[in-house]
Amino acid sequence: MDKFLFTFICMVTLLGCASTKTPNASGIETKYVDPTLESRSSGVGLESNDVINMTDSMVRSILNDPIFVNLKSPPRILVDETGFTLDGNTRINRKLITTKLRNGLSRAAMGRMVFVARYAQQAIMAERDIKRTGMVDRGTIRQTEATAGVDFKLVGSILTTDERHSNGLTSRYHFINFELIDMELGVTVWADAYELKKTGADDVVYR
């Protein structure tokens, strides 16, 4: 094969390989976005900045409530998505809200509250079983007769109502209710809510 032709074929092959590795061939560059800021593609649903503002507000409200300020021992609290309902057109991961709220409370409470890990109950029971059979030792902290009972459980609901305007825009009002229930007496010991209203084209797909 002619040396010039061979060189030309090699160059074309290399260029072809390089072109297939070009990132974001569509021309839209991927970049990091501050989740606390409103998205440029924001619709009328709940966005990341709404979730952050809402959970931060609820953390402050719970920790400043007198019932939790004056308790002599840290209460055991269950915060997960099982008590959270959605009634409306907004699509949102309820676990995202409750996990962020639990993490914020755990960090800010600094030992004033204890959070029951029911989401890990299967793993907890498996570990307890192998400790009691002698397969592993007892660990370095303690053994208890039972796992932790719950003093208070977070329940809540996301309620929405929509308005369709003649110009094609949609307004959506969100009312997100939070309550802590005394799991022995069955009464609400704390309640608060976060509300917002948005108007837009509602052309963002939430998954």
C-alpha positions as CSV (number, residue, x, y, z in Angstrom):
1,M,0.0,0.0,0.0
2,D,1.2,3.5,-0.9
3,K,2.8,5.1,2.2
4,F,0.8,8.3,1.6
5,L,-2.5,6.5,1.3
6,F,-1.8,4.5,4.5
7,T,-1.1,7.7,6.4
8,F,-4.3,9.3,5.1
9,I,-6.4,6.3,6.2
10,C,-4.9,6.3,9.7
11,M,-5.6,10.0,10.1
12,V,-9.3,9.6,8.9
13,T,-9.7,6.7,11.4
14,L,-8.3,8.7,14.3
15,L,-10.5,11.6,13.5
16,G,-13.5,9.4,13.3
17,C,-12.8,7.9,16.7
18,A,-12.2,11.3,18.2
19,S,-15.5,12.6,16.9
20,T,-17.5,9.8,18.6
21,K,-16.0,10.8,21.9
22,T,-17.0,14.4,21.8
23,P,-19.0,15.1,25.0
24,N,-22.5,16.6,24.6
25,A,-22.6,16.3,20.9
26,S,-25.9,18.1,20.9
27,G,-24.1,21.3,21.9
28,I,-25.7,21.8,25.3
29,E,-23.0,21.8,28.0
30,T,-23.7,20.1,31.3
31,K,-23.0,22.3,34.4
32,Y,-23.6,22.4,38.1
33,V,-26.5,24.5,39.4
34,D,-27.1,25.8,42.9
35,P,-30.1,23.9,44.2
36,T,-31.0,26.8,46.5
37,L,-31.7,29.0,43.5
38,E,-34.8,28.9,41.3
39,S,-34.2,26.8,38.2
40,R,-34.3,28.4,34.7
41,S,-36.7,25.7,33.6
42,S,-38.9,26.1,36.7
43,G,-42.5,25.1,36.4
44,V,-45.4,25.5,38.8
45,G,-44.5,22.4,40.8
46,L,-42.2,22.0,43.8
47,E,-38.6,22.6,42.9
48,S,-35.3,22.0,44.8
49,N,-35.2,25.5,46.2
50,D,-38.8,25.0,47.5
51,V,-37.9,21.8,49.2
52,I,-34.8,23.4,50.8
53,N,-36.7,26.5,52.0
54,M,-39.6,24.4,53.3
55,T,-37.5,21.9,55.3
56,D,-35.3,24.6,56.7
57,S,-38.4,26.5,57.9
58,M,-39.8,23.3,59.5
59,V,-36.5,22.5,61.3
60,R,-36.5,25.9,62.9
61,S,-40.2,25.7,63.9
62,I,-39.8,22.3,65.5
63,L,-36.7,23.1,67.5
64,N,-38.1,26.4,68.7
65,D,-41.3,24.9,70.0
66,P,-41.5,25.0,73.8
67,I,-42.5,21.3,74.1
68,F,-39.1,20.2,72.7
69,V,-37.1,22.9,74.4
70,N,-38.3,21.9,77.9
71,L,-38.2,18.1,77.7
72,K,-35.8,16.5,80.2
73,S,-34.8,13.6,78.0
74,P,-34.4,13.5,74.2
75,P,-37.7,12.3,72.6
76,R,-37.7,9.5,70.0
77,I,-39.0,10.7,66.7
78,L,-40.0,8.9,63.6
79,V,-39.6,10.9,60.4
80,D,-40.2,9.0,57.2
81,E,-42.4,9.1,54.1
82,T,-45.0,6.5,55.4
83,G,-47.0,9.2,57.1
84,F,-46.8,11.7,54.2
85,T,-49.6,11.9,51.7
86,L,-50.0,13.7,48.3
87,D,-53.4,15.1,47.2
88,G,-53.1,17.2,44.1
89,N,-51.4,17.6,40.7
90,T,-47.8,18.2,42.0
91,R,-45.5,15.2,41.5
92,I,-42.8,15.1,44.2
93,N,-40.7,12.5,45.9
94,R,-42.1,12.4,49.4
95,K,-39.0,10.6,50.6
96,L,-36.9,13.5,49.5
97,I,-38.8,15.9,51.8
98,T,-38.8,13.6,54.8
99,T,-35.1,12.6,54.5
100,K,-34.0,16.2,54.1
101,L,-36.1,17.2,57.1
102,R,-34.8,14.3,59.2
103,N,-31.2,15.2,58.3
104,G,-31.7,18.8,59.1
105,L,-33.3,18.1,62.5
106,S,-30.6,15.6,63.4
107,R,-27.9,18.0,62.6
108,A,-29.5,21.0,64.3
109,A,-30.9,19.3,67.4
110,M,-27.4,18.4,68.6
111,G,-28.6,15.4,70.7
112,R,-31.9,17.0,71.9
113,M,-33.8,14.5,69.7
114,V,-33.3,10.8,68.8
115,F,-34.5,9.6,65.4
116,V,-35.9,6.1,65.1
117,A,-34.5,4.3,62.1
118,R,-37.6,2.2,61.0
119,Y,-36.4,2.4,57.4
120,A,-33.5,0.1,58.5
121,Q,-35.6,-2.2,60.7
122,Q,-35.0,-5.3,58.6
123,A,-31.2,-4.9,58.8
124,I,-31.5,-4.1,62.6
125,M,-33.4,-7.3,63.3
126,A,-31.0,-9.4,61.3
127,E,-28.1,-8.0,63.3
128,R,-29.9,-8.6,66.6
129,D,-30.5,-12.2,65.6
130,I,-26.9,-13.0,64.8
131,K,-25.7,-11.4,68.0
132,R,-28.1,-13.5,70.1
133,T,-27.1,-16.7,68.4
134,G,-23.5,-16.1,69.3
135,M,-22.3,-15.8,65.7
136,V,-21.0,-12.4,66.5
137,D,-20.2,-10.7,69.8
138,R,-22.5,-8.2,71.6
139,G,-20.8,-5.1,70.2
140,T,-19.4,-2.3,72.4
141,I,-22.5,-0.4,73.5
142,R,-25.4,-2.4,74.8
143,Q,-28.0,-5.1,74.3
144,T,-31.7,-4.2,74.7
145,E,-34.7,-6.4,75.1
146,A,-36.5,-4.6,72.2
147,T,-35.8,-1.9,69.6
148,A,-36.7,1.7,70.2
149,G,-40.4,2.7,70.5
150,V,-41.5,6.0,69.0
151,D,-42.6,9.0,71.1
152,F,-43.6,11.3,68.2
153,K,-44.2,10.6,64.5
154,L,-44.1,13.2,61.7
155,V,-47.2,13.1,59.4
156,G,-48.0,15.5,56.7
157,S,-49.7,16.2,53.4
158,I,-49.1,18.1,50.2
159,L,-52.3,19.7,49.0
160,T,-52.7,21.6,45.7
161,T,-55.2,23.5,43.7
162,D,-54.8,24.7,40.1
163,E,-56.2,27.7,38.2
164,R,-56.2,27.8,34.4
165,H,-55.9,31.3,32.9
166,S,-57.2,32.5,29.6
167,N,-53.7,33.4,28.4
168,G,-52.7,29.7,28.7
169,L,-50.8,30.1,32.0
170,T,-51.4,27.9,35.1
171,S,-51.4,28.9,38.7
172,R,-50.8,26.3,41.4
173,Y,-51.2,26.8,45.1
174,H,-49.4,24.4,47.4
175,F,-50.2,23.9,51.0
176,I,-47.8,21.5,52.7
177,N,-48.9,20.5,56.2
178,F,-46.7,19.0,58.9
179,E,-47.7,17.6,62.3
180,L,-46.0,15.7,65.0
181,I,-48.2,13.1,66.7
182,D,-47.8,11.8,70.2
183,M,-47.8,8.0,69.5
184,E,-48.9,7.1,73.0
185,L,-51.7,9.6,73.6
186,G,-52.6,10.1,70.0
187,V,-52.7,13.9,70.0
188,T,-50.9,16.5,67.8
189,V,-48.1,18.2,69.8
190,W,-46.8,20.5,67.0
191,A,-48.1,21.6,63.7
192,D,-46.9,24.0,61.0
193,A,-47.3,24.5,57.3
194,Y,-45.5,25.9,54.3
195,E,-47.4,27.5,51.4
196,L,-46.5,28.9,48.0
197,K,-48.2,29.8,44.8
198,K,-46.7,29.8,41.3
199,T,-47.8,30.9,37.9
200,G,-46.2,29.6,34.7
201,A,-46.7,27.6,31.5
202,D,-46.6,24.3,33.4
203,D,-44.5,22.8,30.6
204,V,-41.9,21.2,33.0
205,V,-42.2,17.4,33.4
206,Y,-41.7,16.2,37.0
207,R,-40.7,12.6,37.6
